[in-house]
Amino acid sequence: MELVKALPYMVGILTAIIADRHWLYSELKADKKEYEEKYQKKEAEVEELKDQINQLKIKIIKLENKK
């Protein structure tokens, strides 16, 4: 009989736990997406800087060959 009285409380606790897990998962998913976007932007910047470095190296080599 005590189990029957406690059943609504157990269901409430279980529902709260499920809702919290769902909220936490959605927050983590949103954070993951945000950081992936930031990573992709930084990766593009790195590639651009590498290209600039290579262009400068080519200019240096050309200048050295002129001397």
Secondary structure as UniProt FT lines:
FT   HELIX           2..66
//
